Amino acid sequence: MATKIKRCLYIGLGGTGMNALLHTKKMFIDTYGEVPPMIGFLAIDTDGGAYKKSLLSNQGDEVRLDPKEQLPILVARARPIYDVNKESFSWISEENLYALTSMELGAGQVRSNGRFAFTVNYDKVCRKVDTVLAQITNAHIINNDKYELLGANTEIHMVFSVCGGTGCGTFINMAYLLREKAPTCKLTGYAVLPDVFKHMSSSGMAKVAPNAYGAIEDLDYLMHMGIGSKPVKLDYINTSVEIKDRPFNSVIFIDNKNDIGDTYTHVDELAEMISLALVTSAGEL
C-alpha cells in the first residue's frame, strides 16, 4: 500500500531555521528511507558560507542540506545601496544605520539588517520560491507506487527564531511573499523564543529579548488584519507590495521549557523536537 504524504515545503530562516530543517530532513530519511518527492526544503541565511553541518541517519549515512536547498541572501556593501534607495528603506531607524555594512557573515543580531538583506535580494528569493514550489507540485512525482498524495493543497512550514537578525528580520516579508506565490497554501510559522539563547551564551545576547519583543508586536498587529483593515505597504527596490491579510494561518511559539518544568539549554534540542512536529504534519496524523 502506498504511503500517503502531503505536499509540504519546509522553510528555515537563519541559523535556527536551517538547524531545524537539517533535523527534519534526517527524520524523513529515518522514517521513509528517503525524502519523498513531494517534500521540499529551502534554507535562507545571510551567512555567505554554505551550511555544512551534517547529521548521521539511523543507517549511518551523512545527511546534509544540499546546495540547491540553500539560498544565501548576501549584501556586500549595504550603505551605498541604502544611500541611493532611501525611499525603499524608510523603516530603518537612524539608530540602526551604523550596522549597514556588509551582510555576508550574518546579520549581527540586528533585525533591520535581516529585512534589508531580504529587500535587496527580493527578486532572487522570488525566483527560488518559484523553483522549489514547481518541484514539489510537479505532476509526474506522484506517478509512483510508493507514495499517494494526501490532499490537493500545499502546506508550508516556516521555522525561525524571533531573536537574531536574519530570521527575526525576514519572517514577515517571507510570509507575504509565500502568500503571493501560493495563495491557497496553509502557512504555519514556528517561532523560537529568546530563553534558550540566553542559556547558550552569557555574552552577546543583549539584543535577543528586544528583537523578540519588536517582532511579536509587529506580528500581533498583522495577525489581526482582515476585512476593513488599513493596508500596509512593503517596499522593495524595484516594486512594492500592499498587504491586507494575515501573514500566517497560525504561529506556534516555542519556549525552552515544557509543561512539567524541564528546561532545554541548547537550540539543537529544540530543533530536533520541532522536526518531529514537521515530519508528523506531512502524514495522515
C-alpha positions in Angstrom: 0.0 0.0 0.0 1.3 3.4 -0.9 2.2 5.8 1.9 0.0 8.9 2.0 2.0 12.2 2.1 1.0 15.8 1.7 2.9 18.2 -0.5 5.0 20.2 2.1 7.6 22.9 1.7 9.8 23.4 4.8 11.5 26.8 5.0 14.2 27.6 7.5 15.2 31.2 8.1 18.6 32.0 9.8 20.7 29.6 11.8 17.8 28.3 13.9 15.7 27.5 10.8 18.5 25.8 9.0 19.2 23.6 12.0 15.6 22.6 12.2 15.5 21.8 8.5 18.5 19.6 8.8 16.9 17.6 11.6 13.7 17.4 9.6 15.5 16.0 6.6 17.2 13.4 8.7 13.9 12.4 10.3 12.3 11.9 6.8 15.2 9.7 5.8 14.9 7.7 9.0 11.2 7.3 8.6 10.8 6.7 4.9 14.3 5.7 3.8 14.5 8.9 1.6 13.0 12.3 1.2 9.6 11.8 -0.6 9.4 13.7 -3.9 6.6 15.9 -2.7 8.7 17.2 0.1 10.9 20.3 -0.4 13.4 22.3 1.7 14.5 25.9 1.5 17.1 27.3 3.9 17.7 31.1 3.7 20.5 32.9 5.6 22.7 36.0 5.4 25.8 33.9 6.1 27.7 33.5 2.9 29.3 30.1 3.7 27.4 27.0 2.7 25.6 25.4 5.7 27.9 22.4 6.1 26.6 20.9 9.3 25.6 17.3 9.0 23.8 14.5 11.0 24.0 10.8 10.7 20.9 8.9 9.7 19.9 5.7 11.5 21.6 3.8 8.7 24.8 5.7 9.3 24.7 7.9 6.2 25.6 11.5 6.4 22.6 13.9 6.0 23.2 17.5 4.8 21.2 20.3 3.3 22.1 20.2 -0.4 23.3 23.5 -2.1 20.0 23.5 -4.1 18.2 23.6 -0.8 20.0 26.7 0.4 19.8 30.3 -0.6 22.2 32.9 0.8 20.9 36.4 0.7 24.1 38.5 0.9 24.8 42.2 0.7 28.5 43.1 0.1 28.2 46.9 0.7 24.9 47.8 2.3 25.4 51.5 3.0 25.8 52.6 -0.7 22.6 50.7 -1.6 20.8 52.4 1.2 22.1 55.9 0.2 20.7 55.6 -3.4 17.4 53.9 -2.4 16.4 55.6 0.9 12.7 55.6 -0.1 12.7 51.8 0.0 14.2 51.7 3.5 12.2 54.3 5.4 11.6 51.7 8.1 15.2 51.6 9.2 15.7 53.7 12.3 18.6 56.1 12.4 20.0 54.1 15.4 20.5 51.1 13.2 22.3 52.8 10.3 25.6 52.1 11.9 25.0 48.4 11.3 24.6 48.8 7.5 28.0 47.5 6.5 28.5 44.0 5.0 26.0 41.2 5.4 28.0 38.2 4.2 28.7 36.6 7.6 25.3 37.1 9.2 23.1 40.0 10.2 24.8 40.7 13.5 21.6 40.2 15.6 20.2 43.4 14.0 16.7 42.6 12.8 16.6 45.6 10.4 19.7 44.1 8.7 17.9 40.8 8.0 15.0 42.7 6.4 17.5 44.9 4.5 19.1 41.7 3.0 15.7 40.3 2.1 14.7 43.5 0.5 17.9 43.8 -1.6 17.6 40.1 -2.7 13.8 40.1 -3.1 13.8 39.1 -6.8 16.3 36.3 -6.1 14.1 34.9 -3.3 11.0 35.1 -5.6 12.7 33.0 -8.3 13.9 30.4 -5.8 10.5 30.0 -4.2 9.0 29.6 -7.7 11.6 26.8 -8.4 11.0 24.8 -5.2 7.2 25.1 -5.4 7.4 23.8 -9.0 9.5 20.9 -7.9 7.1 19.6 -5.2 4.0 20.2 -7.3 5.3 18.6 -10.4 2.6 16.3 -11.8 5.0 13.5 -12.5 6.2 13.0 -8.9 3.0 11.3 -7.8 3.2 8.6 -10.6 4.9 6.0 -8.4 3.9 3.0 -6.3 5.5 4.3 -3.0 3.5 7.5 -2.3 0.0 8.6 -2.6 -0.7 12.3 -2.5 -2.7 13.3 0.6 -4.9 16.3 -0.2 -4.7 18.7 -3.1 -3.1 21.8 -1.4 0.5 22.5 -0.5 1.4 23.1 3.2 4.2 25.4 4.0 6.0 25.3 7.4 8.4 28.1 8.3 10.9 27.8 11.2 12.8 30.8 12.6 13.8 32.5 15.8 12.5 35.9 16.8 15.8 36.7 18.5 18.6 37.3 16.0 19.0 39.3 12.8 18.1 37.0 9.8 15.1 35.0 11.0 13.6 37.8 13.0 14.1 40.3 10.2 12.8 38.2 7.3 9.9 36.1 8.5 7.2 38.6 7.9 8.3 39.6 4.4 8.8 35.9 3.6 5.3 35.0 4.8 3.8 37.6 2.5 5.9 36.5 -0.4 4.6 33.0 0.1 1.0 34.3 0.3 1.6 35.8 -3.2 3.3 32.7 -4.7 1.0 30.1 -3.1 -2.2 31.9 -2.1 -4.2 28.7 -1.3 -1.5 27.2 0.9 -1.7 26.6 4.6 1.2 28.6 6.1 2.3 27.8 9.6 5.1 29.6 11.5 7.3 28.1 14.3 9.0 30.9 16.2 11.7 30.1 18.8 11.7 32.4 21.8 14.8 34.0 23.5 15.4 32.0 26.7 17.3 29.1 25.0 19.8 31.5 23.5 20.4 33.1 26.9 21.3 29.7 28.3 23.7 29.0 25.4 25.8 32.2 26.0 26.3 34.6 28.8 27.5 37.3 26.5 26.5 38.8 23.1 22.8 38.2 23.8 21.7 41.7 24.7 19.5 42.1 21.6 17.6 38.8 21.7 14.8 40.0 24.0 14.3 43.4 22.3 14.3 41.7 18.9 11.7 39.2 20.1 9.5 42.0 21.6 9.6 44.0 18.4 8.9 41.0 16.2 6.0 39.8 18.3 4.5 43.3 18.4 4.6 43.5 14.6 3.3 40.0 14.2 0.4 40.6 16.6 -0.7 43.7 14.6 -0.5 41.9 11.3 -2.3 38.7 12.5 -5.3 40.9 13.3 -5.6 42.2 9.8 -8.7 41.4 7.8 -11.8 43.0 6.3 -11.7 46.7 6.9 -8.0 46.8 7.9 -5.9 49.6 6.6 -3.4 48.2 4.0 0.3 48.1 4.8 2.9 48.6 2.1 6.1 46.5 2.0 8.7 48.4 -0.1 11.3 46.7 -2.2 13.9 48.3 -4.5 12.0 47.7 -7.8 8.5 47.3 -6.5 6.2 47.5 -3.5 3.6 45.0 -2.2 0.3 46.1 -0.5 -0.8 43.7 2.2 -4.3 43.4 3.7 -4.5 40.0 5.2 -2.8 37.9 7.9 0.7 36.6 7.2 0.2 33.1 8.7 -2.7 30.7 9.2 -1.1 30.1 12.6 2.1 30.7 14.5 3.5 28.4 17.2 5.8 29.9 19.8 8.5 27.6 21.1 10.0 28.2 24.6 12.8 26.1 26.2 10.6 24.8 29.0 7.9 22.1 28.9 4.8 21.8 31.0 6.5 19.7 33.7 9.3 22.2 34.2 12.1 20.6 32.2 14.5 23.2 30.7 16.3 22.8 27.4 19.6 24.8 27.2 20.6 24.4 23.5 18.7 25.2 20.4 19.7 21.8 18.8 17.4 20.1 21.3 14.5 22.4 20.3 15.3 21.9 16.6 15.0 18.1 17.0 11.6 18.4 18.7 10.4 20.8 16.0 11.4 18.3 13.3 9.2 15.7 14.9 6.2 18.0 14.5 7.2 18.9 11.0 7.5 15.3 9.8 4.3 14.3 11.5 2.5 17.2 9.7 3.2 15.6 6.4 1.4 12.4 7.1 -2.1 11.3 7.9 -1.8 12.4 11.6 
